[in-house]
């Protein structure tokens, strides 16, 4: 398992409440939801290390849509 880093994060109370509700809907902790959202944003922006190789193996293009064969 990858090393995990802890750090304080200050957010607006309304933003936290919205993430908290979303996390509950997804049966995740708030921390897990924030990590999921960050990972998804990085993946979509093409900035998540290691994703390019995985997507190439899966036949997914740069726009994250399937490549037609």
C-alpha positions in Angstrom: 0.0 0.0 0.0 1.2 3.5 -0.8 2.5 5.7 2.0 -0.2 8.1 3.2 0.4 11.7 4.2 -1.6 13.6 6.7 -2.2 17.3 6.5 -4.7 19.8 7.9 -7.2 21.2 5.4 -9.3 24.3 6.0 -12.5 24.6 4.0 -15.6 26.7 4.2 -18.3 25.1 6.5 -20.8 24.9 3.6 -18.3 23.1 1.4 -17.5 20.7 4.2 -21.2 20.0 4.8 -21.7 19.3 1.1 -18.8 16.9 1.0 -20.0 15.3 4.2 -23.5 14.7 2.6 -21.9 13.3 -0.6 -19.6 11.0 1.4 -22.6 9.7 3.3 -24.5 9.0 0.1 -21.5 7.1 -1.3 -20.9 5.3 2.1 -17.4 6.9 2.5 -15.8 8.9 5.2 -15.2 12.6 4.5 -11.5 11.9 4.2 -12.2 9.1 1.7 -14.5 11.3 -0.3 -11.9 14.1 -0.5 -9.2 11.6 -1.6 -11.6 10.2 -4.2 -12.4 13.6 -5.6 -8.8 14.6 -5.7 -7.8 11.4 -7.5 -10.6 11.8 -10.0 -9.7 15.4 -10.8 -6.0 14.4 -11.2 -7.0 11.5 -13.5 -9.2 13.6 -15.7 -6.5 16.3 -16.0 -4.0 13.7 -17.0 -1.9 14.5 -14.0 -2.2 11.2 -12.0 1.1 9.3 -12.3 0.8 5.8 -13.8 -2.6 6.4 -15.3 -1.3 6.8 -18.9 0.1 3.2 -19.0 -3.1 1.8 -17.5 -5.3 3.6 -20.0 -3.1 2.6 -22.9 -3.5 -1.0 -21.9 -7.3 -0.6 -21.6 -7.5 1.2 -25.0 -8.6 4.5 -23.7 -7.5 7.7 -25.5 -6.3 11.0 -24.1 -9.9 12.3 -23.9 -10.7 9.2 -21.7 -13.0 7.7 -24.3 -12.6 4.3 -25.8 -10.4 4.2 -28.9 -12.3 2.7 -31.9 -10.6 -0.4 -33.3 
